[in-house]
Amino acid sequence: MKNNHNSNQNQMISLFKLFNAPLHLSNLLSLILFFAFGLCVGIILTFHLKNVSFNLQFTQFSLSTTTNTNTAVPADVITTPQTTPPPPKVGLGSYLNPPELMHDMTDEELIWRASMVPKVRDYPFERIPKVAFISDSAANETEPGGSVFHGRRIPSKDVEWGKVNMIEAELRLLANALMDFTNQRFILLSEACIPLFNFSTVYSYLTNSKHNFVESYDLEGPVGRGRYSPNMAPVVDIEDWRKGSQWFEMDREFAIEVIFDKMYFLVFHDFCDGQCYADEHYLPTFVTKHFGAKNSNRTLTFVDWAKGGPHPTKYTRNDVTEKFLEKLRNDKNCEYNRKKNQICHLFPRKFTSHALDRLLRIEPKLMQFNDL
């Protein structure tokens, strides 16, 4: 026990002496250099890490600001990428369907568009011929949404009675109707016209006809040849000069030729003035020059000029009777497809608006609307 105690005491004394022993100069210098090196490294690392952190925060802030400014999309909204729809396929249907009538084409653009004619005569689709009823009404009103005429009024220009711009208006009507390839017959009416027969009869009469219906005749005197100007020669000679009603009916082939014509129209434009009324002479002269064999030389619209003067007879409410309408329906002095026929006129004019109520009471029975 005594020996162990002395041994432990000697060890502790030895350690105490070791720690309290004076350090050598070289060891002290080594410790100082090591401490200084460590301090420099720590300072450099600390500054570098702070700079990296600041750059990261600034970059994140810039990206966030840019995203919010450009898209303004809340963080909790998930957006889906926009997909571009495929372009529509170009097919026959998009070409055949007529465009909106309220177009913004000029007359030159409209005539060019409407005068396109396919070389192939046979149609590669089922085609039911239609009849285009066109009107040169001067009214420029907007029809209500429930009307069959809603959205069917074409862009118009000023028209003067008896002037060449009346022909220009008719050409615009024809050109718009020609853009529908299913339109085969074209008939010009006015707001003062009424039908004498039901639609089935009118449709059959027009679509089965082998001729056009443009009134054309040679008339001596001041209201006939007296309106001719020698300046029209040699394009139009006095022997070519014709007169007739402006109320026409024609097939598609002739309608295209009419809107395509420039030579005859320019002659009338330049020299048909004063007492020359272009709407009574242009088409009668043109059709006789080029389509005489296919023209019936008569109109389908009855007009009463018996009273004389520049305007035909007007029919008011008191004129509308069943007997009077039957008389108009049974005029038998005409031909249809080169044969005698009992129907000469499909439409009469000039009926005033006051006659409408009586017409609505008499005509349904007369035209057998209830039997269709």
Disulfide bonds with the S-S distance in Angstrom:
Cys272-Cys276 1.95
Cys334-Cys344 1.96
